[in-house]
Amino acid sequence: MSEQLALLPEYLTAHLQLTLVALLLSAATALPLGIAATRSRWLEPVALGVAGVIQTVPGLALLALMVPLLAAADLQSIGFLPAICGLTLYGVFPILRNTVTGISGVSPVYKEAARGVGMTPRQQLVRVELPLAMPVIVAGLRTATVWLVGITTLSTPVGATSLGNYIFSGLQIRNYTAVVVGCVAAGGLALILDGLVRAVEDGLVRRRRRQVAAALGIAVLLYGYAGATLAARWSDPERPVVVGSKTFTEQYVLSAVIANLIERETGRRTTLVQSLGSTVAFDALTADEIDIYVDYSGTVWVNHMESGNELPDRAVVTDRVRRFLRDRHGVTLAAMLGFENTYALSVRGADFDRLGLRTISDLAPVAGQFVFGGDYEFFARPEWPSIRDAYGLAFRERRTMDPSLMYQAVATGEVDVISGFGTDGRIDAFGLRVLQDDRRVVPPYDAIVLAGARLARTAPDVVAALARLDGAIDSDRMRAMNFEVDVRGADPAAVAARFVDALVPR
């Protein structure tokens, strides 16, 4: 618990920054648009329709869409900016809808009286319609506030630190203490911010000016804190080395290994940007928004190179990947860690023995009896149709699930086959057996440390330090470290520190 609470100030501050900035931008967009919609009746269905459609897009998908859109515009594609863009769009609808509803609901009697005393349309809006509609408008602001606190937890996969860091990493490594801390902190923040807006709403309805002033004063202090901490972060003259990671245990361990090694060998500060998607991480590296992360040769081969159906041996794949990264993107392959983490179709040991399953070819005749579970990416990756077509696999059912749940699902019989990972310690822990890819359909997945062009140019000492990792981790060692985290509940940073202590004695 103490380790999780030590992270709370950083995560909570970042979450508050994102929520408050997005809320301010949402209100600044929705209020004028709502007022305009009540003056131009053709605009009302258009504005509410567009905002409503945006609202139906799942929050995580909306945030993820910001990454390629901003990258295409040559803007910051991970981190604060894409998170703010997505969150702002998500917060517009409730404020817009309540603004339109509140102003439209003002009795015609009051409007007629305003015109009767000679008020201009602007005076009528400011002195009559907005004051009468304000409780409804503030209620919409209250809804947007709570929504945004919740949706902000989904900013982690696009590289923005938030309380979602607790939740995403906690789910992956089955650290439910981290998940609880993240949920409780997000819930507490939502209650506090909702309470402030509720105090404003209640003060307006009851005409309690001191209550409204006090609530607004606290809001100003929160905005001041968020602005000051953002300014301090952005004005930092020395950028730390940014180490990225994807969304599974091995990546959390390896990113911590890299950060620990860099700080120890070079004295430079590091920061971790965790739980990134594969494509997001690669694009962030090539755009110099992160400096280092661990990828896999097969991932680069399949996702980013025009490799076709050709599948050379491991050495050729590695060489071509190295040259592709260097020539096309200026990325340095700084180290080959020494192990391969390929997709590993796995079954329960009982089925392995009962059906005589040794290879994926053996699985094909009985696949119709089985339910197949895969992680979020697997069924969208080229490997799946390649495996399916090469072996003629036709499963009874296919399920997509969080990687952290796949192993438990196959062990308890909810699925029968999973697309596991070769170095995952849970394969042995859950008594699973890996089926051999006898037709060599899946490309090699050697773990490789990639360094961005900016880092190689400005910090050659960091690249030299990364060379210490070349060949330093074999499959057994990686599987053991993953086992420590996934099964024994160890902290990834602690596991990484022990490894670096052994590699580079103090």
N, C-alpha and C positions, 0 to 999 in steps of 0.2 A: 504493500500500500504506500509506503514512504516514497518508493521510486516513482509511483504514478503521481502522487501529490507534488513531487518536486517539479514535474512537468506542467502542473496546472497553471501557474502564472503566465507562462509563454502561450499555451494553447488558449486559455481564456481571453487573454488580451487580443490575440489574433482573431478569435471568434467575434469579440466585441467590435473590433475594427471593421470587419467585413459586414456584420449585421447593421451597424449604425450608418456606415457609408452607403450601403445598398438601400436602407430605409430612406435616407435623405434624398438620394437620387430618384427612388421610386415615387416619393411624394412630390418632388420637384417636376417630375414628368406627368404624373397622374392628375394632380390638382388643376394645372392650367388646361390640360386636355379635357378633363371633366367639365370645367366651366365652359370651354369652347363648345363642347358637345351639347350643352343645354341651350346654347345660342344658335347653333346650326344643326337642325334636326337630322340632316343627312349624315352628319358626322357621328352621331350617337351610336347607331347600329354598327358602323364601320369600326369605330374605336373599341367598343365593347366586344365586338366579334373577334377582332385581332387579339386583344388582350385575353379573351376567353380561350382562344385556340392555344396561345402561348401557355396558359395555365394548365391545359390538358397534357402538355408535354411533361413526362416524368422529370423531376428536378435534376437527377444525375445526368439524364440525356441532354437536357438543356445546357447544363454546365459543360458537358463534353463537347457539344456542338461549337462552343465558343473557341475551342482550341484550334481547329482547322480554319475557322473564319478569321480569327486574329492573325494566324500564321500567314494566311493568304494576303492579308493587308500589311504584312511586315511589322506587326506589332507584337508585344509580349504575349506569347501564346500559352504560357503556364504561370501559375501563381496568382497574384492578387488581381490582375486585370481581367482575365477570363472569369474568375469567380465573381467579381463585382458586376460584370456585364450580365452574366446569367442570373444572378440574384436580383439585380435591379429589374430585369424583365419579369421575374417571377413575382415581385412585390407590387407591380403596377395594378393588377386587376382589382383586388379588393378596395384599394383607395379610389380608383377610377369609378368603379360601380357605385360605391357609397356616395361619392361626390355628385354623380349624376342623379342618384336616387334622392339624396338630401335636398338638392336645389330644386329638382322637379316636384318634390313633395311640399314645397312651401305653398301655403294657401293662396289662391288667386286674389283673395280679399286684401291680403297684405301688399301684394304687388300693385293692385289697383290703387290702394291708399298711397303708396309711394309715388306712383305717377301723378296722383291727384294733388300732392303737395309740391309737385314740380321737380322731383328728383330726376337726374339724368340716369340712363341705363347703368352707368358705372356706379353712381351713388346707390342706386337700388340694389345692385349686387353686393356692394361692400357693407352697406348699412342695414340691409333688410334680409336678403336671401342667404348670404354666407353666415351671419350670426344665427339665424333660425335653423340652417342646415348643419351647423357645426357639430352638434352631438352625433349625427349620423355619419358625418365625414370622419370624426375622431374614432368612431366605432370601426370604420374600415381601416384606419391607420392601426388600430389595435389588432385587428385580424392579420394585417400584413406583418406586424412586428413579430407575432408568435410564429407565423409561417416561416419568416426569414430566419429566425433563430434555429428552427428545425432544419430547414433546407441548407443552411450554412454548413452543417455537419457533412454534407456531401461534397464540399469543396476540396477535400483531401486528394481525391484522384486526379484533379487538375493542378496539383502542386501548391495549393494554398493551405497553409497551416490553419487548423481549427480544432475544435473539440472532437471533430471527426477522426483526427489522428488516433485518439484513444480507441474509438469504435472500430475503425477499419483494421488497425494492427491487432487489436485485442481479439477480434473475431478470427483472424488468420492464425494466431498463435495460441488460441483458446485461453487467453488471459482474461477471464471474465471480470476480474477486479478492474482492469483498465476500461472495459466496456461499461461497467457500472459507474465508475468515476466520470466518464464522458457523458453518459446519459443524465446522471444527477446534476452535473455542472450545467449542461445545456438546459435541463428543466428549470434549474434555479435561475439561470439568466433570463429565460423566457418569463418566469413569474415576476422577476424584478422589473423588466422592461414593460411587461403588460401592466404591472401595477402603476408604473409612472403614467402610462397613457390613460389608464382607467382613472387615475387621480385628476388628470386634465379634463377628461370627459365629465366626471362627476362634478368637478368645480365649475365647469361651464353650465351644466344643467342647473345646479343649485346657486349659481352666481356667487361662488366663493373665490374671490380674487386672490386671496392669500394662498389658498390651496393650489390654484393654477400656477401662481408665481413660484411656489416652492417646488412643484413637480417639474416645471420648466427649468428652474435653476439647477436641479439635480441632473436633468437631461443635458444641460449646457456643460456641466462638469464632466459628464461621461464623454460627451463629444470632444471636449478639450483634452481629456486623457487619451482618447483614441487618436486624435490628431497629433498630439505631442509625441506619442510612441511611434506613430507612422513616420513622422518627420525625422525622428531620431534614427529609425531603421534605414530610411532612404538616404540620409545624409552621412551614413557611415563611410568614411573615406577608404577603408580597406575592406573590399569584398571578401567574405570567407570563401573557402573552397566548397562548392556545392556538390554534395554526393547524393545521387538519386537512387531510388530502389523501386522495384515493382511490388506486386501485392501478395507476396507469400513469404513464408518463414525464412527460407534460404536467402532471399534478397535482404531481409531485415538484418540477418546476421552478417552477410558480406558487406553491406553498406557500413555497418558499425565497425567491421574489421578495417575497411579502407580509411574511414574517418580517424580511427584510433591510430593507425599506422602513420598517417600523414601528420597528425599533430605531434606524435612522438619523434618522427624522423626529421621534420622540417620546422616545427614550432608554429606552423600556420593554423589559423582558426578554420574550423569546418562547420558546416550545417547540413542536416539531413532533410531531403525532400522525399517523403516516402509514399508508398501505395499508388504509384503511377501506373497507368496502363502501358503495354509494350510500345505501342506507336507513340504515345505521348512522351515517354521517356526518350525514345530515339530522336524524335523531332526536337525535344528540348535540348538534347546534347548538340545536335547539329546547328541549333540556333544560339548556342552558348548560354542558354538559360540554366542549365546544370553543367557541371564540369566533368563529372565521372559517374559511371554506373556500370554494373555488371550485366552483360547480355550473354547470349548464347549463339554460337556460330550458326546453328540451324535456324534460329529466329531471324537473324539478319539475312541468311540465304533465302528463306521462304518469303519473308515480309517485304524486304527492301531491294532485293536483287532480281533481275529478270533471268531466273535460273531455269525456267521451263521444267521439264520432267527429268532432266539430267540429275543424277545423284552420284558424284564422284566419291572417292574415299575421303576419310577424315582430313588427311594432310592437304589434299587438293582443295577441299572446301575451306579450310582455315586460311590457306594462302590466298585464295580468291577473295575471301571476305576481307582479309587484311588490306589487299590492294584496292578493293572497292571502297572501303572506308577512307583510306588515305587519299585516293585520287578523286573520288566524287565529293567527299564531305570534309576532307582535312582532319579526320578523326584518327587518333593514334590507338592502335591495339597495344596497350601498355603491358599486358601480362596474360598468359594462358594459365589459369589457376591450377590446372592439372586434373580436373575431373569432368565427366560428361553427365549432364542431367537431361536425358531425353524423355519424351513421352513414353510411359510404360503402362500398357494395358494390363491391369491386375485383376485377379479374381480371388475369392476366398480359398484358403488352403484345402478345405473339404471338397469343393468343386474341382479344384485342380487335380486332386487324387482320384476322386470318384469317376470323373469323366476322362481321365488320362490327358488332361490339357497341358501341353508343353509349349506350343507355338500359337501364334494368331491363326495360322491355317487350321489348327485343331479346333479352334473356337467357331469357325465358320459354320459347320454343320449343325451346331446346337445353339447358335446365336438367337434363333427365333424363340427360344425359351427364356431368354435373359432380358433384363432391363439394364440399359447402359447409362451411366452417369458421367458427365463431363463438366469441367469448369467453364466459367463464363466465356473464355476465349476459344476453347477447343473446337466447338462445332462451327465457328466462323473462320477458322484457320484452314489453309490448304491441306494440312496433314490429314484432317478428318476425311474429306472425299478421296484422298489418295489411298488411305488405309481401307476405307469402305469398299472402294471399287477394286483395289488389288486383291483383296481377300474375299470379296462377295459377302460382306457382313450385312445382315438384315435383322436387327434386334426387334424384339417385341415392343419395346418402348424406349424412348430416349429422353433423358432428363438433364437439364442444365441446373447447376447448383454452385454454391460457394465452394472454392477449393478446400476450405477448412472442414466442410461437412461431408465431402466425398468419402473419405476413409471410414468415418463412422457409419455412413449410409450403407456401404457395402458390407461392413462387419455385422450390421444388424439385419441385413437382408432386404433393405428397402430398394437397393439396386444390386445387381449381380456382377457387373464389370465396371471399372472406372478407368479414366484416362489419367493415371497417377503420374508421378515424377520419379525418375530413377533414383535420386539421392534423398528422397523423403524418408525420414526415420519412421514414419507411421506405417510404412509397408510391412516392416518386421513387427512393429508393435501390435498391429491388428491381425497378424498371422496371414498376410496376403502373399500371393505368389505372382511373379511377373511373367507374362507370356513373351516368348522370344519373337522378335520381328524377323521371321525366317526369310522373307522376300526383300528385306532391306528397303522398305518403303519410307520409313521415317529418317530424315537427314540426321547427321551427327549434331549433338548439342553440347559442344565443348564450352565451358564457362570462360568468358573473356572479359577483361577489364578494359573499358573504352574511356579514353580521355579526349575531351573536346579540343578544338583548334585553339581557342583562346588560352586554355590552360597550358597546352604544349608550348605556346609562344611566350607566355608571361611567367610561367612557373615550371621551368624544366626540372627543378629540384623535386617537385611533386611527382612528375612522371618517372624520375629516377627512383624515388621511393617506392612507387608502385611496382617496379621491376622486382622488388623483394618477394612479391607474391607469385612470381612465375614458377609454376610447378610445385607450389607450397601446400596445396590442398588436394589430396586424392579423394576418391569417391567414399571410402570408408570414413575418412575424417569429416567430410562434409555431412555424411549421413548421421554421424555421431553428434555433430553440433546441432543439426536439425532435430534429432531425437531429444537432446537436452531441453530444447525450447518447447517442442510440440507435445512431448509426453511427460517430461518432468517439470515443466512449467518455469524453466529458467528464463531470465531476462536476456534477450538477444545481445544487448550491450555487454552484459557480464560474460556471456559465452565468447563474444568477440575479443574482449579484453584478455581473457585467459589464453586465447590462441595467439594474440600479438605478443603477450608476455613470453610465450614459448618461442616464438619466431624471432623476436628482437628483445633479448633480456635487457632489463634496465641496468 
